[in-house]
């Protein structure tokens, strides 16, 4: 279907741009996945779980252990800001 006021060349260029943008997004996702897998192999991957309802800590901990977590630490946020300075445990 052709949109009134557009040329065929313009439509083809738009489609090409869309495909290139999608491919760049896929490449970025793959690079991120590779980086996460490398961090996991090296024991440096940090995952976070937000508990929406009180009393769900045990369920979240069980899910992380089932996923292969080697260390679990509770973090209580006191502000809306996220500070990763204390996430890495030596």
C-alpha atoms as an extended CHARMM CRD file, in Angstrom:
* protein
*
        90  EXT
         1         1  UNK       CA              0.0000000000        0.0000000000        0.0000000000  PROA      1               0.0000000000
         2         2  UNK       CA              1.3810000000        3.3600000000       -0.9790000000  PROA      2               0.0000000000
         3         3  UNK       CA              0.9690000000        6.3370000000        1.3080000000  PROA      3               0.0000000000
         4         4  UNK       CA             -0.2730000000        9.4360000000       -0.5510000000  PROA      4               0.0000000000
         5         5  UNK       CA              2.4520000000       12.0510000000       -1.0050000000  PROA      5               0.0000000000
         6         6  UNK       CA              5.3710000000        9.6060000000       -0.8190000000  PROA      6               0.0000000000
         7         7  UNK       CA              7.5610000000        8.3040000000       -3.5780000000  PROA      7               0.0000000000
         8         8  UNK       CA              8.5040000000        4.6720000000       -4.0940000000  PROA      8               0.0000000000
         9         9  UNK       CA             12.1680000000        5.6030000000       -3.5440000000  PROA      9               0.0000000000
        10        10  UNK       CA             11.2640000000        7.2630000000       -0.2460000000  PROA      10              0.0000000000
        11        11  UNK       CA              9.3580000000        4.1870000000        0.8930000000  PROA      11              0.0000000000
        12        12  UNK       CA             12.2480000000        1.8790000000       -0.0540000000  PROA      12              0.0000000000
        13        13  UNK       CA             14.7340000000        4.1540000000        1.7470000000  PROA      13              0.0000000000
        14        14  UNK       CA             12.4940000000        4.1320000000        4.8220000000  PROA      14              0.0000000000
        15        15  UNK       CA             12.2880000000        0.3560000000        4.7810000000  PROA      15              0.0000000000
        16        16  UNK       CA             16.0590000000        0.0840000000        4.3670000000  PROA      16              0.0000000000
        17        17  UNK       CA             16.6430000000        2.4220000000        7.2820000000  PROA      17              0.0000000000
        18        18  UNK       CA             14.2300000000        0.4100000000        9.4090000000  PROA      18              0.0000000000
        19        19  UNK       CA             16.0200000000       -2.8460000000        8.5790000000  PROA      19              0.0000000000
        20        20  UNK       CA             19.4420000000       -1.3570000000        9.3460000000  PROA      20              0.0000000000
        21        21  UNK       CA             18.1830000000        0.0180000000       12.6550000000  PROA      21              0.0000000000
        22        22  UNK       CA             16.7300000000       -3.3760000000       13.5790000000  PROA      22              0.0000000000
        23        23  UNK       CA             19.9870000000       -5.1500000000       12.6880000000  PROA      23              0.0000000000
        24        24  UNK       CA             21.9650000000       -2.6900000000       14.8240000000  PROA      24              0.0000000000
        25        25  UNK       CA             19.6100000000       -3.4000000000       17.7250000000  PROA      25              0.0000000000
        26        26  UNK       CA             20.0130000000       -7.1580000000       17.2820000000  PROA      26              0.0000000000
        27        27  UNK       CA             23.8070000000       -6.7880000000       17.2040000000  PROA      27              0.0000000000
        28        28  UNK       CA             23.7370000000       -4.7080000000       20.3860000000  PROA      28              0.0000000000
        29        29  UNK       CA             21.5430000000       -7.3080000000       22.1230000000  PROA      29              0.0000000000
        30        30  UNK       CA             23.9420000000      -10.0800000000       21.0840000000  PROA      30              0.0000000000
        31        31  UNK       CA             26.9370000000       -8.1030000000       22.3910000000  PROA      31              0.0000000000
        32        32  UNK       CA             25.1300000000       -7.5440000000       25.6920000000  PROA      32              0.0000000000
        33        33  UNK       CA             24.2580000000      -11.2240000000       25.9550000000  PROA      33              0.0000000000
        34        34  UNK       CA             27.8630000000      -12.2100000000       25.2810000000  PROA      34              0.0000000000
        35        35  UNK       CA             29.0890000000       -9.7740000000       27.9500000000  PROA      35              0.0000000000
        36        36  UNK       CA             26.5900000000      -11.1700000000       30.5000000000  PROA      36              0.0000000000
        37        37  UNK       CA             27.6170000000      -14.7450000000       29.7130000000  PROA      37              0.0000000000
        38        38  UNK       CA             31.2990000000      -13.8370000000       30.0940000000  PROA      38              0.0000000000
        39        39  UNK       CA             30.5960000000      -12.1170000000       33.4360000000  PROA      39              0.0000000000
        40        40  UNK       CA             28.6210000000      -15.1700000000       34.5910000000  PROA      40              0.0000000000
        41        41  UNK       CA             31.4950000000      -17.5260000000       33.6980000000  PROA      41              0.0000000000
        42        42  UNK       CA             33.8540000000      -15.2900000000       35.6670000000  PROA      42              0.0000000000
        43        43  UNK       CA             31.5150000000      -15.0490000000       38.6680000000  PROA      43              0.0000000000
        44        44  UNK       CA             30.9220000000      -11.3270000000       38.1470000000  PROA      44              0.0000000000
        45        45  UNK       CA             27.3000000000      -11.2720000000       36.9920000000  PROA      45              0.0000000000
        46        46  UNK       CA             24.9670000000       -9.4020000000       39.3370000000  PROA      46              0.0000000000
        47        47  UNK       CA             21.2260000000       -9.9460000000       39.0590000000  PROA      47              0.0000000000
        48        48  UNK       CA             18.5930000000       -8.0990000000       41.0300000000  PROA      48              0.0000000000
        49        49  UNK       CA             15.0760000000       -9.0220000000       42.0430000000  PROA      49              0.0000000000
        50        50  UNK       CA             12.5050000000       -6.4860000000       43.1910000000  PROA      50              0.0000000000
        51        51  UNK       CA              9.9750000000       -7.8890000000       45.5970000000  PROA      51              0.0000000000
        52        52  UNK       CA              6.5830000000       -6.3130000000       45.0310000000  PROA      52              0.0000000000
        53        53  UNK       CA              4.8280000000       -7.8110000000       48.0570000000  PROA      53              0.0000000000
        54        54  UNK       CA              6.0840000000       -8.3050000000       51.6070000000  PROA      54              0.0000000000
        55        55  UNK       CA              6.9330000000      -11.8900000000       52.4960000000  PROA      55              0.0000000000
        56        56  UNK       CA              8.1680000000      -12.9150000000       49.0410000000  PROA      56              0.0000000000
        57        57  UNK       CA             11.8650000000      -13.0380000000       49.9730000000  PROA      57              0.0000000000
        58        58  UNK       CA             12.0010000000      -16.8380000000       50.2850000000  PROA      58              0.0000000000
        59        59  UNK       CA             10.3430000000      -17.2960000000       46.8980000000  PROA      59              0.0000000000
        60        60  UNK       CA             12.7670000000      -14.8820000000       45.2200000000  PROA      60              0.0000000000
        61        61  UNK       CA             15.7620000000      -16.5260000000       46.8890000000  PROA      61              0.0000000000
        62        62  UNK       CA             14.5930000000      -19.9920000000       45.8050000000  PROA      62              0.0000000000
        63        63  UNK       CA             14.2060000000      -18.7850000000       42.2020000000  PROA      63              0.0000000000
        64        64  UNK       CA             17.7150000000      -17.3030000000       42.1870000000  PROA      64              0.0000000000
        65        65  UNK       CA             19.2140000000      -20.4890000000       43.6480000000  PROA      65              0.0000000000
        66        66  UNK       CA             17.3710000000      -22.5620000000       41.0470000000  PROA      66              0.0000000000
        67        67  UNK       CA             18.8900000000      -20.3110000000       38.3580000000  PROA      67              0.0000000000
        68        68  UNK       CA             22.3960000000      -21.0390000000       39.6650000000  PROA      68              0.0000000000
        69        69  UNK       CA             23.0980000000      -18.1210000000       41.9990000000  PROA      69              0.0000000000
        70        70  UNK       CA             26.2360000000      -18.6960000000       44.0420000000  PROA      70              0.0000000000
        71        71  UNK       CA             25.7010000000      -15.8290000000       46.4660000000  PROA      71              0.0000000000
        72        72  UNK       CA             22.5670000000      -13.9670000000       47.5090000000  PROA      72              0.0000000000
        73        73  UNK       CA             22.6050000000      -10.7060000000       49.4470000000  PROA      73              0.0000000000
        74        74  UNK       CA             19.6420000000       -8.6130000000       50.5180000000  PROA      74              0.0000000000
        75        75  UNK       CA             19.8300000000       -4.9360000000       49.6020000000  PROA      75              0.0000000000
        76        76  UNK       CA             17.3710000000       -2.4520000000       51.0480000000  PROA      76              0.0000000000
        77        77  UNK       CA             16.9170000000        0.7370000000       49.0760000000  PROA      77              0.0000000000
        78        78  UNK       CA             16.4650000000        3.8060000000       51.2360000000  PROA      78              0.0000000000
        79        79  UNK       CA             16.0800000000        6.2870000000       48.3680000000  PROA      79              0.0000000000
        80        80  UNK       CA             14.8750000000        6.1790000000       44.7970000000  PROA      80              0.0000000000
        81        81  UNK       CA             18.4770000000        6.4940000000       43.5870000000  PROA      81              0.0000000000
        82        82  UNK       CA             20.3610000000        3.3610000000       42.5680000000  PROA      82              0.0000000000
        83        83  UNK       CA             23.9370000000        3.1950000000       43.8550000000  PROA      83              0.0000000000
        84        84  UNK       CA             25.9160000000        0.2090000000       42.6220000000  PROA      84              0.0000000000
        85        85  UNK       CA             29.0120000000        1.1120000000       44.6690000000  PROA      85              0.0000000000
        86        86  UNK       CA             28.2770000000       -1.6040000000       47.2510000000  PROA      86              0.0000000000
        87        87  UNK       CA             27.0170000000       -4.3350000000       44.9030000000  PROA      87              0.0000000000
        88        88  UNK       CA             30.3890000000       -6.0120000000       44.4280000000  PROA      88              0.0000000000
        89        89  UNK       CA             31.3130000000       -8.1460000000       47.3970000000  PROA      89              0.0000000000
        90        90  UNK       CA             35.0310000000       -8.9460000000       47.6760000000  PROA      90              0.0000000000
